[in-house]
Amino acid sequence: MLKQLWIMRHGLAKSEFTSDFERELSEVGAKQAQSVVRKWLLDNHDMPDKMLISPFKRTQQTAHVVLSEMDCPIESETEEMLVHFADHRVLASYLLSQESENLWVVSHMPIVARLTAYLTNNDTIAGFETAQLVGVKFDGQGADVNYVYRHGLI
């Protein structure tokens, strides 16, 4: 049963690209992701059991930065439902059906905000900064945001 869900938006992407699917993570975006995961590591959280990643190149590259910083074996896989135009309700059901207790996802706006708002029943969540990470804790009664990490880079 899912106890902790980490929802991360990809880092800043390059502004030049030929297709959105192939759009790459920028150097700044890599530094943003690195900064966020380092802050997360300093708080000594349990490592995720699994990481699910959008198939878009910039999310795959963001996940690579995160996994490199974590420096431990974590099962990861590409999940087609983590695209920015997905239905957050279907995605929520899918994530809640996972056997992982501690799950990390890397995806896009607006799905990360819609998913977080839906799971926590909080309609004030309107957006995520690039590389922002939000923790959602499940306690059997519902879900609440219990952590927010931002990169702090200008």
C-alpha positions in Angstrom: 0.0 0.0 0.0 1.3 3.4 -0.9 2.4 5.5 2.1 4.6 8.2 0.5 4.4 9.5 -3.1 7.1 11.9 -4.4 5.9 14.0 -7.4 8.6 15.8 -9.3 8.4 18.1 -12.3 11.3 17.8 -14.7 14.1 20.4 -14.6 14.3 23.4 -17.0 14.4 22.2 -20.6 16.3 23.6 -23.5 14.5 26.3 -25.5 15.6 25.0 -28.9 14.0 21.7 -30.0 12.5 20.0 -33.0 9.9 18.0 -31.1 8.5 18.3 -27.6 9.0 14.6 -27.0 12.8 14.9 -27.8 13.2 18.2 -25.9 16.3 17.9 -23.7 17.1 19.0 -20.2 19.2 22.1 -20.1 22.4 22.5 -17.9 20.4 24.7 -15.6 17.6 22.1 -15.4 20.2 19.4 -14.4 21.5 21.7 -11.7 17.9 22.4 -10.5 17.2 18.6 -10.2 20.5 18.0 -8.5 19.9 20.8 -6.0 16.4 19.5 -5.1 17.5 15.9 -4.7 20.4 17.0 -2.5 18.0 18.9 -0.2 15.8 15.8 -0.1 18.8 13.6 0.8 19.8 15.9 3.6 16.4 15.2 5.3 17.2 11.5 5.5 14.0 10.2 3.9 13.6 6.6 3.1 14.7 5.8 -0.5 11.8 5.2 -2.9 11.0 1.6 -3.8 10.4 2.5 -7.4 10.6 5.5 -9.8 8.1 6.0 -12.6 9.2 8.4 -15.4 7.4 10.1 -18.3 8.7 8.9 -21.7 9.7 12.4 -22.7 13.5 13.0 -23.0 13.7 15.8 -20.4 12.0 13.8 -17.7 14.2 10.8 -18.5 17.3 13.0 -18.1 15.9 14.6 -14.9 15.4 11.1 -13.4 18.9 10.1 -14.4 20.3 13.1 -12.4 18.1 12.2 -9.4 19.1 8.5 -9.5 22.8 9.4 -9.8 22.6 11.6 -6.8 20.7 8.9 -4.8 23.5 6.5 -5.6 21.6 3.3 -4.7 19.7 0.7 -6.7 16.1 1.8 -7.3 13.8 0.1 -9.8 12.8 2.6 -12.4 10.6 2.4 -15.5 9.0 4.5 -18.1 5.3 5.1 -17.7 3.3 6.3 -20.6 0.5 7.8 -18.4 3.0 10.4 -17.0 2.7 12.7 -20.0 1.5 16.3 -19.5 -1.9 15.7 -21.2 -2.8 12.6 -19.2 -6.0 12.3 -17.1 -4.9 12.9 -13.5 -7.8 10.7 -12.1 -6.7 7.7 -14.1 -3.1 8.3 -13.2 -4.0 8.6 -9.5 -5.8 5.2 -9.6 -2.9 3.6 -11.3 -0.4 5.0 -8.8 -2.5 4.0 -5.8 -2.6 0.4 -7.2 1.2 0.1 -7.1 2.7 -2.3 -4.7 5.3 0.2 -3.6 5.1 1.9 -0.3 7.4 4.8 -1.3 7.0 5.8 -4.9 8.7 8.7 -6.9 7.4 10.0 -10.2 9.0 12.4 -12.7 6.5 14.1 -15.0 5.3 17.5 -16.4 3.0 20.4 -15.8 0.1 20.5 -15.6 -0.3 16.8 -14.7 1.9 17.1 -11.6 -0.2 19.9 -10.1 -3.5 18.3 -11.1 -2.4 15.0 -9.6 -1.3 16.6 -6.4 -4.5 18.6 -6.0 -6.7 15.6 -6.8 -4.9 13.3 -4.3 -4.9 15.8 -1.5 -8.3 17.3 -2.3 -6.6 20.7 -2.3 -7.7 23.0 -5.2 -5.1 25.7 -4.3 -2.3 23.8 -5.9 -2.0 25.5 -9.3 1.5 24.7 -10.5 5.0 23.4 -9.9 8.3 25.2 -10.6 10.8 23.3 -12.7 12.4 20.5 -10.8 10.0 21.1 -7.8 9.4 18.0 -5.7 6.3 17.5 -3.5 5.8 14.7 -1.0 2.3 13.4 -0.5 1.7 11.2 2.6 -1.1 8.7 2.7 -2.4 7.7 6.2 -5.4 5.6 5.5 -7.7 8.6 6.1 -6.6 10.5 3.0 -3.5 12.3 1.7 -1.7 15.5 2.5 1.3 17.4 1.2 4.0 16.8 3.8 7.1 18.1 2.0 7.9 20.7 -0.7 11.4 21.0 -2.2 12.5 23.8 -4.6 15.9 24.3 -6.2 16.5 27.8 -5.1 18.5 28.6 -8.2 18.1 31.9 -10.1 
